[in-house]
Amino acid sequence: MLKNDTHVGSPRSRVDGPAKVTGQATYAAEFTAPDLAHAYVVGSGIARGTITAIDATEAEAVPGVIKVFTHENRPGTAWFSYKYQDMVGPPGDPFRPLASDEIQFSDQPVALVVAESFDVARHAASLVRVCYEQQPHETDLSRARHDSYEPPRKRTGIAPPPKPRGDAVKAFGEAPVRVSAEYTIATEHHNPMEPHATTVIWDGGGKITVHDKTQGVQNSQAYVASVFGLSSDDVRVVSPYVGGGFGSGLRPQHQLFLAVMASLALERSVRLELTRQQMFSHVHRPETINVLSLGADRDGKLRSIQHQAVAATSRFEDHQEVVVNWSGLLYPAENVDLRYELAKLDTYSPGDMRAPGAPLGVFALESAMDELAIATGVDPVELRLRNYAERDENDDVPFSSKELRACYRQGAEQFGWSRRNPKPGSMREGRELIGWGMASGVWEANMMKTSARAVLGADGRLAISCATSDIGTGTYTILTQIAADALGLAMEDVTVELGDSSLPTSPVQGGSWTAASAGSAVMAACQTLRETLFKQAAKIDGSPLADAAIDDVAFSDGRIVLRTDAARSVLLADAVGAGGHDKVEAEEAAGPGLIGMMLPKSHASYTHAAVFVEVRIDEDLGVMRVTRVVNAVAAGRILNPKTARSQIIGGVVWGIGMAMHEETLTDHRLGRMMNHSLSEYHVPANADIQDIEVIFVEEHDDKTSPIGVKGLGEIGIVGTAAAIANAVHHATGKRIRSLPITIDKILAG
């Protein structure tokens, strides 16, 4: 009898869990070498200007100091800016550490101290003396927005706003009901548990192995080879475990450049690990200002949508995100005008942070929709149903699948939305005001070209390999499940190797595309392996499968089994041996346009969610708690409900942080961040998180990816902050349009 147990779709524990909880998982700053030196960065004390003098004499005199690098003695690297571009970088001139005496942002690296130990390097760094000629700087977006501009060059992979539809200004002016307001979101820093670090192992023959905190080992490899003029064969980047990326590891950060530079110059192994404070010197979510105007009929049907956003960027790059496009996607209207501009600040370039752009734009849109619901007297859920988009009007194509209606229905039912009294301030318990709010969520469901290798040994064990990273999402586990099911093996008989630039090609791990992309590649490789194994099994003398076709057999319990007679089978190990080798190997690629997949833009593919939130606010003190969240998500096929639920919970927690806690504060007089530590940069703690319920709405999608997967990493955060803000209004009657929502804003008149 055939075994019908399947791994995909079952709530399996993480296969990498034991290594992580026992300390066997090795991260970038934990690899070592006999001659390992340690480096420490000296950061600039101003936001803009030039270095007039730098004196490392005292630092170099400290016993154990090997060398101090500055712009005056830095080894030569590539000259042209394009050599510093990476796979996901925006248009502009990428930052070059120690390239000149120019200061472009506060805490910019101005020197690198290399010593025999970390403590010596850190102490010597405090002895480097730097003099500056300071120039006027601007770090305040509220002022810089007046000089905003439409980026002349578009960032690859980031869709610009679509062309206007109709006449949004006129339609807004003629609409019976109008809502118009400004919504702002503060700068946020990623702060993953693992700081950015790079350990470069010098092998003595001119080759280096780089252990980097990265979400794309081949991106880091290409960057290092290009910048330092090396062959890709001379650079291997390895990152088997990542202690949280969230977008901060998509691009090579300056610790990678500096560590490789020092290792090549000194011809020895070097480690550079940034401190928590230094983590604030680079990538972050940009501060963004949204102006959103909705014009509607009295029944809430939208006539006009206008959404303009200004986001901060650096002087040297035009970082871009999809911020306003969601307003033309979620709800249909005949008149739509979406505009997105940048404003230059004297800061490091912003970077992608979980669901880049979407939480910013959707916060504004879903807050405005809540204001429209109040203005029209229509229930917030009903308002969204009356304005339900049946197709993507931005690109005028159908959706590959969309179950957002079911998300609204199931989320509302589970939350108990029907018991909501719509009057603000009407629900309370003791001295606590109770507010219920909701919002929609949406995120792209993409698939990127990815390759994977599958190797089955004579011992019946399967090895899967792909260069993609597991940044904590559970990639090791879901790829193990897919491969085990494909060949009818136990998960214990499958090993997965990831995060090595020498493995089959993969894009960076981000955008929620990894499960669909790497998973489909693994499935394709295993399918080829199945065909080879079947052919070899059928050729065995006296094979019980000799007259069968591949559709007549199943792979189950380590055997190739005839579906109509389970007693007729061939061991996988015997099928391997029948080929005359000790293994069978296959490598395949999957991606848009490959293996029967649709070509880009024939359909629009998105994950959707409906987020319902309860807040409780102390009427006298203004202290707020998020006490309940129900997030109903439609994301195609769910490979592992256990790891999938964790992804959504993580996104919701970050949405709570965005709504209530996270804000990078800058002293604009100095151009310096004031709360660059986890003691002062607030993130949600365990005490801040209460009941979070995740519902996976059934959704079938055969167009987005061959395995029916859409991806879950981002959708959990999108809409959460807006739902919280809407709940705050319901509790207090106060509309707070700037994030984070803090006690002072709640208590303000």
GIVENHU-V174744 format. One record per pair of residues at least 6 apart in sequence whose ideal C-beta (glycine too) atoms are under 6 Angstrom apart, sorted by the first residue. I is the first residue (numbers start at 1). J is the second residue. If there is no record, write none. Layout:
BEGIN
i;j
I;J
I;J
END
This chain:
BEGIN
i;j
1;566
2;554
2;556
2;566
3;556
3;557
6;485
7;481
7;484
7;485
7;491
8;481
8;485
8;639
11;641
11;642
12;640
14;474
14;477
15;476
15;477
15;480
16;476
19;25
25;241
27;194
27;241
27;243
28;197
28;199
28;211
28;212
28;213
29;197
29;273
31;199
31;211
33;201
33;269
35;268
35;269
36;269
36;271
37;66
37;114
37;268
37;270
38;115
38;117
38;118
38;121
38;271
39;112
39;114
39;121
39;262
39;270
39;272
40;113
40;121
40;122
40;125
41;109
41;112
42;110
42;111
42;125
42;128
43;107
44;103
44;108
44;110
46;103
46;132
46;134
47;106
47;137
47;346
47;671
48;103
48;135
48;137
48;346
49;103
49;132
49;133
49;134
49;135
50;101
50;102
50;133
51;101
51;132
52;131
52;133
53;131
54;70
54;130
55;129
56;68
56;128
58;127
59;68
59;113
59;124
59;127
59;128
60;68
62;124
64;115
64;116
64;120
65;115
65;124
66;114
66;115
67;114
68;111
68;113
69;112
70;111
71;98
71;100
71;101
74;98
75;265
77;227
77;228
78;227
81;93
83;226
83;227
84;94
84;227
86;219
86;223
86;251
86;252
87;219
88;250
88;508
89;251
90;155
90;317
90;318
90;319
90;320
91;153
91;318
92;316
92;317
92;318
93;316
97;109
97;254
97;257
97;258
104;315
105;346
105;347
105;348
106;671
106;672
107;281
109;254
110;130
111;128
112;258
113;121
113;124
113;125
114;262
115;121
137;346
137;671
138;144
138;345
138;346
139;345
139;346
139;666
139;668
139;671
140;668
141;287
141;312
141;343
144;343
144;345
145;310
145;343
148;310
148;341
148;343
149;341
150;341
151;318
151;320
151;342
154;160
155;320
158;320
158;322
159;322
161;324
161;325
161;338
161;340
162;328
162;394
164;337
165;336
166;334
166;335
167;335
168;304
168;306
168;335
168;336
168;337
171;295
171;303
171;304
171;335
172;293
172;295
172;304
175;295
175;296
175;303
175;304
176;298
177;296
177;298
177;375
177;376
178;295
179;294
179;368
179;371
179;372
179;375
180;293
181;737
182;291
183;290
183;364
183;367
183;737
184;289
184;738
185;288
185;360
185;739
186;287
186;663
187;284
187;287
187;664
188;285
188;662
189;280
189;284
189;664
190;246
190;248
190;353
192;244
192;246
193;243
193;244
194;243
194;244
195;274
195;279
196;213
196;253
196;255
196;274
197;213
197;273
198;212
198;255
198;256
198;259
198;272
199;211
199;271
200;208
200;210
200;259
200;260
200;263
200;270
201;209
201;269
202;208
202;263
202;268
202;269
207;234
208;235
209;236
210;237
211;238
212;220
212;237
212;239
212;256
213;249
214;220
214;239
214;249
215;245
215;249
215;250
215;469
215;471
215;508
215;509
215;510
216;508
217;237
217;239
217;467
217;499
217;501
218;467
218;501
219;508
220;237
220;252
221;235
221;237
221;501
223;252
224;235
224;260
225;232
225;235
236;501
236;502
237;501
238;500
239;469
239;499
240;499
242;469
242;471
244;472
245;471
246;354
247;351
247;352
247;353
248;283
250;352
250;508
250;510
253;282
255;272
255;274
258;272
259;270
259;272
262;270
263;270
276;677
277;676
277;677
280;673
280;676
282;348
283;351
284;350
285;353
286;311
286;312
286;350
287;312
288;309
288;311
288;360
289;310
290;309
290;364
291;308
292;307
292;364
292;368
293;306
294;368
294;372
295;303
295;304
296;302
296;303
296;372
300;376
300;378
300;383
300;386
301;386
302;331
302;333
302;387
304;335
305;327
305;333
305;336
306;337
307;324
307;327
307;338
308;339
309;323
309;324
309;340
310;341
310;343
311;342
312;343
312;345
313;319
313;342
313;344
314;347
314;348
314;349
315;344
317;349
318;342
319;349
319;350
321;356
321;357
322;357
323;340
323;357
323;360
323;361
324;338
324;340
324;361
325;394
326;361
326;362
326;442
327;365
328;336
328;338
328;394
329;392
329;394
330;440
330;442
331;387
331;389
332;389
332;393
346;671
354;654
354;714
354;717
355;443
355;714
355;717
355;718
358;443
358;718
359;717
359;718
362;718
362;719
363;721
363;722
366;439
366;722
367;722
367;725
370;380
370;726
373;380
373;383
380;438
381;408
381;412
391;398
392;604
395;604
397;603
397;604
398;603
399;604
400;603
400;605
400;701
400;703
400;704
401;699
401;701
403;634
403;697
403;699
404;608
406;697
407;608
407;609
407;610
407;632
407;634
407;697
408;610
410;632
410;695
410;697
411;610
411;612
411;630
411;632
414;630
415;612
415;630
420;436
421;427
424;730
424;733
425;733
427;434
428;434
431;619
432;616
433;617
433;619
433;731
433;732
434;616
434;731
435;615
435;727
435;728
435;730
435;731
436;614
436;727
436;730
437;613
437;723
437;726
437;727
437;730
438;612
438;723
439;611
439;719
439;722
439;723
440;719
441;609
441;611
441;715
441;718
441;719
442;606
442;608
443;607
443;714
443;715
443;718
445;605
445;606
445;607
445;704
445;710
445;711
446;511
446;513
447;513
447;516
447;517
447;592
447;705
448;507
448;513
448;517
449;589
449;591
450;506
450;517
450;518
450;521
450;590
451;504
451;505
451;521
451;589
452;466
452;504
452;521
452;522
452;525
453;465
453;504
453;587
454;464
454;525
454;526
454;529
454;586
455;463
455;583
455;585
456;462
456;576
456;584
457;583
458;573
458;576
458;577
458;582
460;558
460;572
460;573
461;493
462;483
462;487
462;489
462;494
463;495
464;479
464;483
464;496
464;522
465;497
465;503
466;498
466;503
466;504
466;506
466;518
467;503
467;506
468;498
468;506
468;509
468;514
468;518
469;499
469;509
470;476
470;498
471;509
473;713
474;643
475;514
476;496
477;643
478;515
478;639
478;640
479;496
479;522
480;491
480;494
480;496
482;519
482;522
482;523
483;494
483;522
483;526
484;491
484;494
486;526
487;526
487;555
488;555
488;556
504;587
512;711
512;713
512;714
513;711
515;709
515;711
516;705
516;709
516;711
519;707
519;709
520;590
520;705
520;706
520;707
521;590
523;707
524;588
524;590
524;595
525;586
525;587
525;588
528;586
528;588
529;586
532;584
533;575
533;584
534;550
536;575
536;578
536;579
537;545
537;560
537;570
537;575
538;545
538;546
540;578
544;568
545;570
548;562
552;563
553;560
553;562
554;561
554;563
558;572
559;569
559;571
560;570
561;569
562;568
576;584
592;600
593;599
595;706
598;703
603;703
605;704
607;635
607;710
607;715
608;634
609;631
609;633
609;715
609;719
610;632
611;631
611;719
611;720
611;723
612;630
613;629
613;723
613;724
613;727
614;627
614;628
615;624
615;626
615;727
615;728
615;731
616;625
616;627
617;624
617;731
622;743
622;746
622;747
626;656
627;690
628;691
629;652
629;692
630;693
631;648
631;652
631;694
632;695
632;697
633;648
633;696
633;715
634;697
634;699
635;710
635;712
636;699
636;701
636;708
636;709
636;710
637;708
637;709
638;644
638;696
644;712
645;694
647;712
647;713
648;694
648;716
649;692
651;716
651;717
652;692
652;716
652;720
653;684
653;689
654;717
655;717
655;720
655;721
656;684
657;683
657;684
658;721
659;721
659;724
659;739
659;741
660;740
660;741
661;682
661;683
661;684
661;740
663;740
664;673
665;674
665;675
666;673
667;674
675;681
701;708
704;710
728;736
728;741
729;735
736;745
END
